[in-house]
Amino acid sequence: MWHPTPVNRLLRASPTAAIFSVGLIAALALSSGAADAWQATGGFTAPTKITAGGEYTFSFRLDNTGNSSMRIAYLGLRLDWSANEPYQEHPDVPKVLTGGGSFAFLWSVAIPANATAGQHLVRITIQAQDPGMISDWSENSTRSWDYYINVAAAPEPDGGGKWCLVSPDSILTYLVWAPLAAGLAVITHKSKRKK
């Protein structure tokens, strides 16, 4: 004996309602899955020599590898020594990248003078959207990239002060300059006595 399924009952009752229902379910399924559909790759560039206490420019190139446009709603950068602080948001967003398009985002980053020497984590987080089915853009989808930079320790202050003509880098400096200064003083004193 044949038992009608819910779909068969819907088709018998009203074919138009059935088509509308199936279309609505498909549209909802597509729009909910579209939030993760954007495709992109990121590339990070930083100076090769980074010293604590300096300011440097970091670059993040985002390539839209998908066929459709993507809207970058948020882009932020954070270094591991500021893990409890908010991301440094990029001012050039929101930004739309067409399919196959790319853009280089530049950040000016101050490295704290007390940053430890060694390798440090740089995390870049993006929230982006695909073209929407019902509205202009879908919901945000988030992705992060991790990169590493090497930071050198801040140079030690010379301690010589602005008035010092010779920076006292070692005891050798004193051993060379002291006899020369004494000899110059003796010669100057003798030449004044002859006059």
C-alpha positions as CSV (number, residue, x, y, z in Angstrom):
1,M,0.0,0.0,0.0
2,W,1.3,3.4,-1.0
3,H,1.7,6.0,1.8
4,P,2.2,9.6,0.7
5,T,5.2,11.5,2.2
6,P,4.8,15.1,3.4
7,V,6.3,16.3,0.2
8,N,3.8,14.3,-1.9
9,R,0.9,15.7,0.2
10,L,2.2,19.2,-0.3
11,L,2.5,18.7,-4.1
12,R,-1.0,17.4,-4.3
13,A,-2.4,20.2,-2.2
14,S,-0.7,23.1,-3.9
15,P,2.1,22.8,-6.4
16,T,2.8,26.6,-6.2
17,A,3.2,26.4,-2.4
18,A,5.5,23.4,-2.7
19,I,7.8,25.2,-5.2
20,F,7.8,28.3,-3.0
21,S,8.6,26.3,0.1
22,V,11.5,24.4,-1.6
23,G,12.9,27.6,-3.0
24,L,12.7,29.4,0.4
25,I,14.5,26.5,2.1
26,A,17.2,26.5,-0.6
27,A,17.7,30.2,-0.4
28,L,18.0,30.1,3.4
29,A,20.5,27.2,3.2
30,L,22.6,29.1,0.6
31,S,22.6,32.4,2.5
32,S,23.5,30.7,5.9
33,G,26.4,28.7,4.2
34,A,27.6,31.7,2.3
35,A,29.1,33.4,5.4
36,D,32.1,31.1,5.2
37,A,32.4,31.1,1.4
38,W,34.8,33.9,0.9
39,Q,38.3,32.8,0.0
40,A,41.5,34.8,0.7
41,T,45.2,34.4,1.3
42,G,47.3,36.7,3.4
43,G,50.9,37.7,3.2
44,F,52.8,39.5,5.9
45,T,55.9,41.6,5.5
46,A,58.0,43.3,8.2
47,P,61.5,44.9,8.3
48,T,64.3,42.3,8.7
49,K,65.9,44.3,11.6
50,I,63.5,45.3,14.4
51,T,64.8,46.8,17.6
52,A,62.9,47.4,20.8
53,G,62.0,51.0,21.2
54,G,61.7,51.7,17.4
55,E,58.8,52.3,15.1
56,Y,58.3,50.2,12.0
57,T,55.9,49.7,9.1
58,F,54.2,46.2,8.8
59,S,52.4,45.2,5.6
60,F,49.6,42.7,5.2
61,R,48.6,41.9,1.6
62,L,45.2,40.3,1.3
63,D,44.4,38.4,-2.0
64,N,40.7,37.5,-2.7
65,T,41.2,34.1,-4.3
66,G,37.4,33.7,-4.9
67,N,35.4,34.6,-8.0
68,S,33.0,36.9,-6.2
69,S,33.6,40.1,-4.3
70,M,34.2,40.1,-0.5
71,R,33.6,43.0,1.9
72,I,36.3,43.4,4.6
73,A,34.3,44.6,7.6
74,Y,37.1,44.5,10.1
75,L,40.9,44.1,10.0
76,G,43.1,44.2,13.1
77,L,46.7,43.5,14.2
78,R,47.9,42.5,17.6
79,L,51.4,41.6,19.0
80,D,51.9,39.0,21.7
81,W,53.1,41.6,24.3
82,S,49.6,43.3,24.0
83,A,47.5,40.1,24.2
84,N,45.2,41.6,26.8
85,E,44.7,44.8,24.8
86,P,42.4,45.4,21.8
87,Y,43.6,44.8,18.3
88,Q,45.1,47.8,16.4
89,E,42.3,48.3,13.9
90,H,43.1,49.3,10.3
91,P,41.6,52.6,9.2
92,D,41.1,51.5,5.6
93,V,38.1,49.2,6.3
94,P,35.4,48.6,5.4
95,K,36.8,47.7,2.0
96,V,35.4,45.7,-0.9
97,L,37.8,43.4,-2.9
98,T,36.5,42.1,-6.2
99,G,37.1,38.5,-7.2
100,G,40.8,38.0,-7.8
101,G,41.6,41.5,-6.3
102,S,44.1,42.3,-3.6
103,F,45.1,45.2,-1.3
104,A,48.1,45.9,0.9
105,F,47.3,47.2,4.3
106,L,50.1,49.1,6.1
107,W,50.4,49.6,9.9
108,S,52.9,51.8,11.8
109,V,53.8,49.8,14.9
110,A,55.8,51.1,17.9
111,I,57.8,48.4,19.5
112,P,58.0,49.0,23.3
113,A,61.5,49.7,24.6
114,N,61.0,47.0,27.2
115,A,60.0,44.3,24.6
116,T,62.1,41.2,25.2
117,A,64.6,40.1,22.6
118,G,63.6,37.2,20.5
119,Q,60.7,35.9,18.5
120,H,57.2,37.5,18.9
121,L,53.8,36.6,17.5
122,V,51.9,38.9,15.2
123,R,48.2,38.0,14.8
124,I,46.1,39.5,12.1
125,T,42.3,39.0,12.2
126,I,39.8,39.7,9.5
127,Q,36.0,39.7,9.5
128,A,34.7,39.5,5.9
129,Q,31.4,39.0,4.1
130,D,30.2,37.5,0.8
131,P,27.6,39.1,-1.4
132,G,24.2,38.3,0.2
133,M,21.2,36.6,-1.2
134,I,18.6,38.7,0.6
135,S,20.7,41.7,1.8
136,D,23.8,43.3,0.2
137,W,26.2,41.3,2.3
138,S,26.1,38.1,4.3
139,E,27.0,37.7,8.0
140,N,30.6,38.2,9.1
141,S,33.0,35.3,8.9
142,T,36.3,35.5,10.9
143,R,39.7,34.2,10.1
144,S,43.1,34.9,11.7
145,W,46.7,34.5,10.4
146,D,49.7,34.2,12.7
147,Y,53.2,35.5,11.8
148,Y,56.4,35.9,13.7
149,I,59.0,38.7,13.9
150,N,62.4,38.8,15.6
151,V,63.0,41.7,17.9
152,A,66.5,42.8,19.0
153,A,67.1,44.3,22.5
154,A,67.1,48.1,22.7
155,P,70.6,49.5,22.7
156,E,72.1,50.4,26.0
157,P,72.4,54.2,26.6
158,D,76.0,55.4,26.2
159,G,75.8,57.3,29.6
160,G,78.3,59.9,28.3
161,G,75.9,62.8,28.3
162,K,75.8,65.6,25.7
163,W,78.8,67.4,27.0
164,C,81.2,64.5,26.6
165,L,83.5,64.8,23.6
166,V,84.6,61.2,23.7
167,S,82.2,58.4,24.7
168,P,83.7,56.3,27.4
169,D,83.2,52.9,25.8
170,S,86.1,51.2,27.5
171,I,89.0,51.7,29.9
172,L,91.2,51.7,26.8
173,T,89.7,55.1,25.8
174,Y,90.9,56.6,29.1
175,L,94.4,55.0,28.8
176,V,94.8,56.6,25.4
177,W,93.2,60.0,25.9
178,A,94.5,60.8,29.4
179,P,98.3,60.8,28.5
180,L,97.5,62.8,25.3
181,A,95.6,65.4,27.2
182,A,98.3,65.6,29.9
183,G,101.0,66.0,27.2
184,L,99.0,68.7,25.4
185,A,98.6,70.5,28.7
186,V,102.4,70.4,29.4
187,I,103.2,71.6,25.9
188,T,100.7,74.5,26.1
189,H,102.1,75.5,29.6
190,K,105.7,75.5,28.3
191,S,104.8,77.6,25.2
192,K,103.1,80.2,27.4
193,R,106.2,80.4,29.7
194,K,108.5,81.1,26.7
195,K,106.5,84.2,25.7
